[in-house]
């Protein structure tokens, strides 16, 4: 994935001063929230809507949002 290549560290951990490898890419605004196929594609590929995360950070975001779970 190009985004992970450009952002190899977990952005959430990095904000806390912790160095952790990013494994997942999180969509800040869920792709499923789009109403049209065009909106879905925009959300899916817009780098401003992406966040590189480690597995624990990704899971905690989904748990807090009560969205489809990343376990």
C-alpha positions in Angstrom: 0.0 0.0 0.0 1.3 3.4 -1.0 0.0 5.1 2.1 1.8 2.7 4.5 5.0 3.1 2.5 4.7 6.8 2.9 3.7 6.5 6.6 5.4 3.5 8.1 4.8 4.5 11.7 1.6 4.4 13.7 0.4 8.0 13.6 -1.6 7.7 16.8 1.4 6.3 18.7 3.7 8.8 17.1 1.5 11.6 18.5 2.2 10.2 22.0 6.0 10.0 21.3 5.9 6.2 20.8 7.6 4.6 17.8 5.5 1.7 16.5 5.2 0.2 13.0 2.0 0.8 11.2 0.2 -2.3 9.9 -3.3 -1.1 9.1 -4.8 1.9 7.3 -7.8 3.4 9.0 -10.5 5.5 7.2 -11.2 8.4 9.5 -14.6 8.8 7.8 -15.9 5.3 7.1 -16.3 4.4 3.5 -19.6 2.7 4.4 -21.0 6.2 5.3 -21.0 7.3 1.7 -24.3 7.4 -0.2 -23.0 6.9 -3.7 -20.2 4.8 -5.4 -18.4 8.0 -6.2 -18.4 9.2 -2.6 -17.2 5.7 -1.5 -14.3 5.9 -3.9 -13.4 9.4 -2.8 -13.4 8.4 0.9 -11.5 5.2 0.2 -8.6 6.8 -1.7 -8.4 10.3 -0.2 -5.1 10.4 1.7 -6.6 13.1 4.0 -9.1 10.4 5.1 -6.4 7.8 5.9 -4.4 7.2 9.1 -1.6 4.6 9.4 -2.1 2.6 12.6 -0.7 -0.3 14.5 -3.2 -3.1 15.3 -3.9 -2.1 18.9 -4.6 1.5 17.9 -6.8 0.5 15.1 -8.8 -1.9 17.3 -9.2 0.7 20.0 -10.6 3.3 17.5 -13.2 0.8 16.2 -14.1 -0.3 19.7 -14.6 3.4 20.8 -16.6 4.1 17.6 -18.5 0.8 18.0 -18.0 0.3 14.3 -17.2 -3.0 12.4 -14.6 -4.4 14.7 -10.9 -4.7 14.1 -9.8 -7.3 16.6 
